[in-house]
Amino acid sequence: MQVLFWGTPDFAAPALRALIGEGFDVVGVVTQPDRPVGRSRSRLEAPPVKEIADRENIPVLQPERPRGDAFRRQVAALEPDVSVVVAYGHILPAEIIDLPPKGTLNIHGSLLPALRGAAPIQAAIRGGLAETGVSIMRMVPALDAGPVILRAATPIYDDETAGELALRLSEMGAAALIEALALLELGAAREEPQDETAATYAPKITREMTRVHWNAGAAEVARVVRAHDPRPGAFTTLDGLEVKLFGARPEPDAARAAGAAGEVLAVDDEGMVVACGEGAVRLAGVQPAGKRRMPPVDWQHGRGIGPGRRFGAAPAE
């Protein structure tokens, strides 16, 4: 089959590499435009999937928005049998979804109909789910509501961050995509309609979602931190300045869990222990305002933090 691939970030890269490696004829890649990066914003950075496409001499389209007659003609000229969408970053209009004879498939990072929407990986960790996975779905105009061709499940590990889970799911999704396309090519794909009554949603991440509320229990605080690690990073404040937090897990030593919510109880080579409403968490990394990400002990050596300091409290007068 001739495949048109739509995707942008690192999460999409394994699927594109798998299509190329398995011998599919990738007739084109549609991705978002190169974006300025760096402090001066003077350098343009290409999306990861564009870099792969360029190495393989695959034509690349980079519209600001995937709409309009001219763009539709560009897509039609590639003569795809099927489109595959993986974290492209824009909603596709019906005329683009329906253009290939075999339609458009999507890799979604959850076990649909659970966690439809923009941020299913973060929502799965934040919600304390024991299991998640990937779904290969036929795209329809409604949000993540199309019939499912294939699902693959995996446990969520207790200390897993969103970045680590995304890496695993991207590889799982690539393997599941190849299997689904093989079934489609053989005419053996069974498309299961989703149960609308079981649908849940994972909306786009807002700043408030990433704020740490120290009055919550240690397990909940740890999930909020891991759900937004490495990006955008969960945050708290110290003396009115923002601090991002990474690599959290509940502190098992009950003797070290006594203190006011948000109070730093200990800092050592293994991280920083902070009291919560119930229990305490150990944090592996911090990023104070205007600084790089670092181990907490490095921040302590710079006299930025230490036992007795309290996150989330009002700045001292």
Helices and strands as residue ranges (DSSP letters): E 2-7, G 10-12, H 13-21, E 25-30, E 35-37, E 43-45, H 48-55, E 60-61, H 69-77, E 82-86, H 94-97, E 104-108, H 120-126, E 131-138, E 148-155, H 162-186, G 196-198, G 208-210, H 218-227, E 234-238, E 241-250, G 254-256, E 264-268, E 271-275, E 280-288, H 296-301
